[in-house]
Amino acid sequence: MLSRPRTEEETLSAWIFEPGHTEAAFRARHMMVTWVRGAFKDVHGQMEFDLDNCLDTRFSGQIDAGGL
């Protein structure tokens, strides 16, 4: 089955990260003994995912690190 080429609007899938529904989690090694885990709750940003070429996916965002 052949399909028509996708338009630019059809190949880019845009996602918006909503504060309150999104978090950025991390973990870091402490003195080579244990892992310390944490999360930032105040995340704002967006991502554009290219369905035809996932390597062209773009992300922009801001994380409030004031709570560290």
Backbone bond lengths (Angstrom), bond angles and torsions (degrees), N, CA, C in turn:
res aa  C-N    CA-C-N  psi(-1)  N-CA   C-N-CA  omega(-1)  CA-C   N-CA-C  phi
1 M - - - 1.445 - - 1.523 108.92 -
2 L 1.295 117.32 126.30 1.457 122.59 178.51 1.518 109.75 -95.60
3 S 1.309 115.37 145.56 1.462 118.97 177.17 1.516 108.68 -127.19
4 R 1.300 115.50 158.42 1.460 120.34 -179.94 1.526 109.87 -75.12
5 P 1.326 118.01 155.12 1.472 120.36 176.37 1.528 110.40 -62.35
6 R 1.300 116.12 146.11 1.467 121.07 179.31 1.521 110.41 -77.70
7 T 1.324 115.43 146.18 1.460 119.99 172.83 1.525 108.23 -78.85
8 E 1.333 117.62 167.75 1.462 120.75 -179.34 1.525 111.28 -60.33
9 E 1.331 117.14 -37.38 1.463 120.37 179.04 1.525 111.39 -65.25
10 E 1.321 117.08 -32.13 1.460 120.57 -178.98 1.526 112.48 -79.20
11 T 1.327 118.25 -26.23 1.460 120.08 -177.58 1.521 112.45 -86.77
12 L 1.328 118.11 -24.01 1.457 120.32 178.96 1.522 109.90 -97.53
13 S 1.297 115.47 125.51 1.451 121.64 176.61 1.524 107.18 -110.96
14 A 1.325 117.56 116.24 1.466 121.96 -175.37 1.526 110.47 -96.93
15 W 1.325 115.07 136.91 1.461 122.70 178.50 1.519 108.21 -127.56
16 I 1.316 117.09 137.57 1.461 122.43 177.01 1.522 107.62 -114.17
17 F 1.339 116.25 129.78 1.460 121.32 178.34 1.519 108.55 -87.74
18 E 1.305 116.30 117.85 1.459 121.54 -177.08 1.524 110.37 -94.76
19 P 1.334 116.99 129.35 1.465 119.07 173.87 1.533 109.35 -59.92
20 G 1.298 116.37 141.67 1.455 120.40 -177.07 1.516 112.88 93.13
21 H 1.333 116.94 -21.06 1.461 121.13 178.28 1.527 111.44 -120.22
22 T 1.329 116.68 0.49 1.460 121.31 -175.19 1.522 109.41 -133.65
23 E 1.324 116.21 143.31 1.453 120.39 173.03 1.524 109.04 -142.51
24 A 1.315 115.67 153.15 1.460 122.03 175.28 1.523 106.96 -110.70
25 A 1.318 116.37 116.05 1.464 121.22 -177.38 1.524 110.00 -101.61
26 F 1.324 115.69 152.51 1.460 120.94 178.22 1.519 109.23 -147.33
27 R 1.315 115.00 165.18 1.456 121.20 170.27 1.521 107.81 -145.19
28 A 1.315 115.73 146.14 1.464 121.53 -177.75 1.525 108.93 -137.07
29 R 1.304 115.22 145.84 1.462 121.23 179.18 1.524 108.92 -79.41
30 H 1.329 116.87 131.93 1.464 121.80 179.34 1.525 109.30 -111.61
31 M 1.317 116.26 112.60 1.470 123.94 177.07 1.530 112.70 53.83
32 M 1.316 116.80 30.20 1.465 123.10 178.44 1.530 112.83 57.74
33 V 1.332 116.59 22.28 1.456 120.50 -177.52 1.526 111.28 -114.59
34 T 1.310 115.99 -45.79 1.459 119.70 -173.59 1.524 110.10 -142.11
35 W 1.302 115.52 167.77 1.464 121.76 177.37 1.526 109.55 -102.01
36 V 1.310 116.71 137.70 1.459 123.06 173.21 1.521 106.63 -107.65
37 R 1.310 117.03 129.70 1.466 121.71 -178.24 1.524 110.11 -113.95
38 G 1.314 114.59 151.65 1.452 119.44 177.71 1.513 110.58 -159.48
39 A 1.323 115.31 172.94 1.463 120.22 179.99 1.521 109.51 -151.71
40 F 1.307 115.08 143.85 1.459 122.37 172.96 1.519 107.38 -102.37
41 K 1.316 116.99 126.29 1.466 121.36 -177.12 1.526 112.84 -91.64
42 D 1.327 117.94 -26.88 1.466 121.43 -175.62 1.529 109.40 -93.30
43 V 1.334 116.21 84.77 1.463 122.53 -176.60 1.526 108.85 -116.98
44 H 1.318 116.25 128.98 1.467 122.60 175.67 1.523 107.48 -124.26
45 G 1.321 117.67 140.56 1.454 118.36 176.08 1.506 112.74 166.85
46 Q 1.324 113.53 -174.30 1.457 120.19 178.36 1.520 109.68 -150.69
47 M 1.321 115.14 159.19 1.453 121.86 177.77 1.518 108.11 -137.05
48 E 1.315 116.19 137.30 1.463 121.90 173.55 1.519 107.26 -115.07
49 F 1.321 115.62 114.37 1.456 122.07 -177.49 1.518 109.23 -100.79
50 D 1.327 116.65 124.09 1.463 122.23 179.03 1.527 108.39 -90.95
51 L 1.320 116.77 112.58 1.463 121.50 -176.68 1.524 112.87 -65.27
52 D 1.330 117.53 -29.22 1.460 120.74 -178.60 1.521 113.00 -85.42
53 N 1.319 117.50 -26.74 1.461 120.93 -178.58 1.526 108.45 -145.51
54 C 1.319 116.44 92.03 1.466 120.19 -174.14 1.528 112.58 -63.71
55 L 1.325 118.79 -19.26 1.465 120.72 177.98 1.525 112.10 -71.73
56 D 1.325 117.65 -13.68 1.463 121.73 176.79 1.527 112.50 -93.19
57 T 1.314 117.59 11.46 1.460 121.45 177.97 1.523 109.64 -63.57
58 R 1.327 116.42 137.33 1.467 121.77 -178.90 1.527 109.68 -117.92
59 F 1.325 115.43 142.65 1.453 122.35 178.79 1.515 108.62 -133.97
60 S 1.305 116.00 137.30 1.463 120.66 170.43 1.519 107.02 -140.07
61 G 1.307 115.67 140.98 1.448 117.72 -178.16 1.512 112.59 -168.52
62 Q 1.316 113.84 169.44 1.457 122.30 177.41 1.517 108.53 -133.81
63 I 1.323 115.00 137.35 1.460 121.38 176.64 1.519 107.42 -123.53
64 D 1.325 116.96 126.87 1.459 121.50 177.77 1.525 108.35 -81.36
65 A 1.324 116.27 106.51 1.461 121.36 -178.37 1.527 111.53 -95.93
66 G 1.309 117.69 15.96 1.456 121.76 -178.75 1.513 113.93 -65.42
67 G 1.316 117.62 -18.12 1.454 120.86 -178.63 1.519 114.35 -84.73
68 L 1.320 117.69 2.74 1.472 119.44 -179.81 1.504 111.93 -72.73
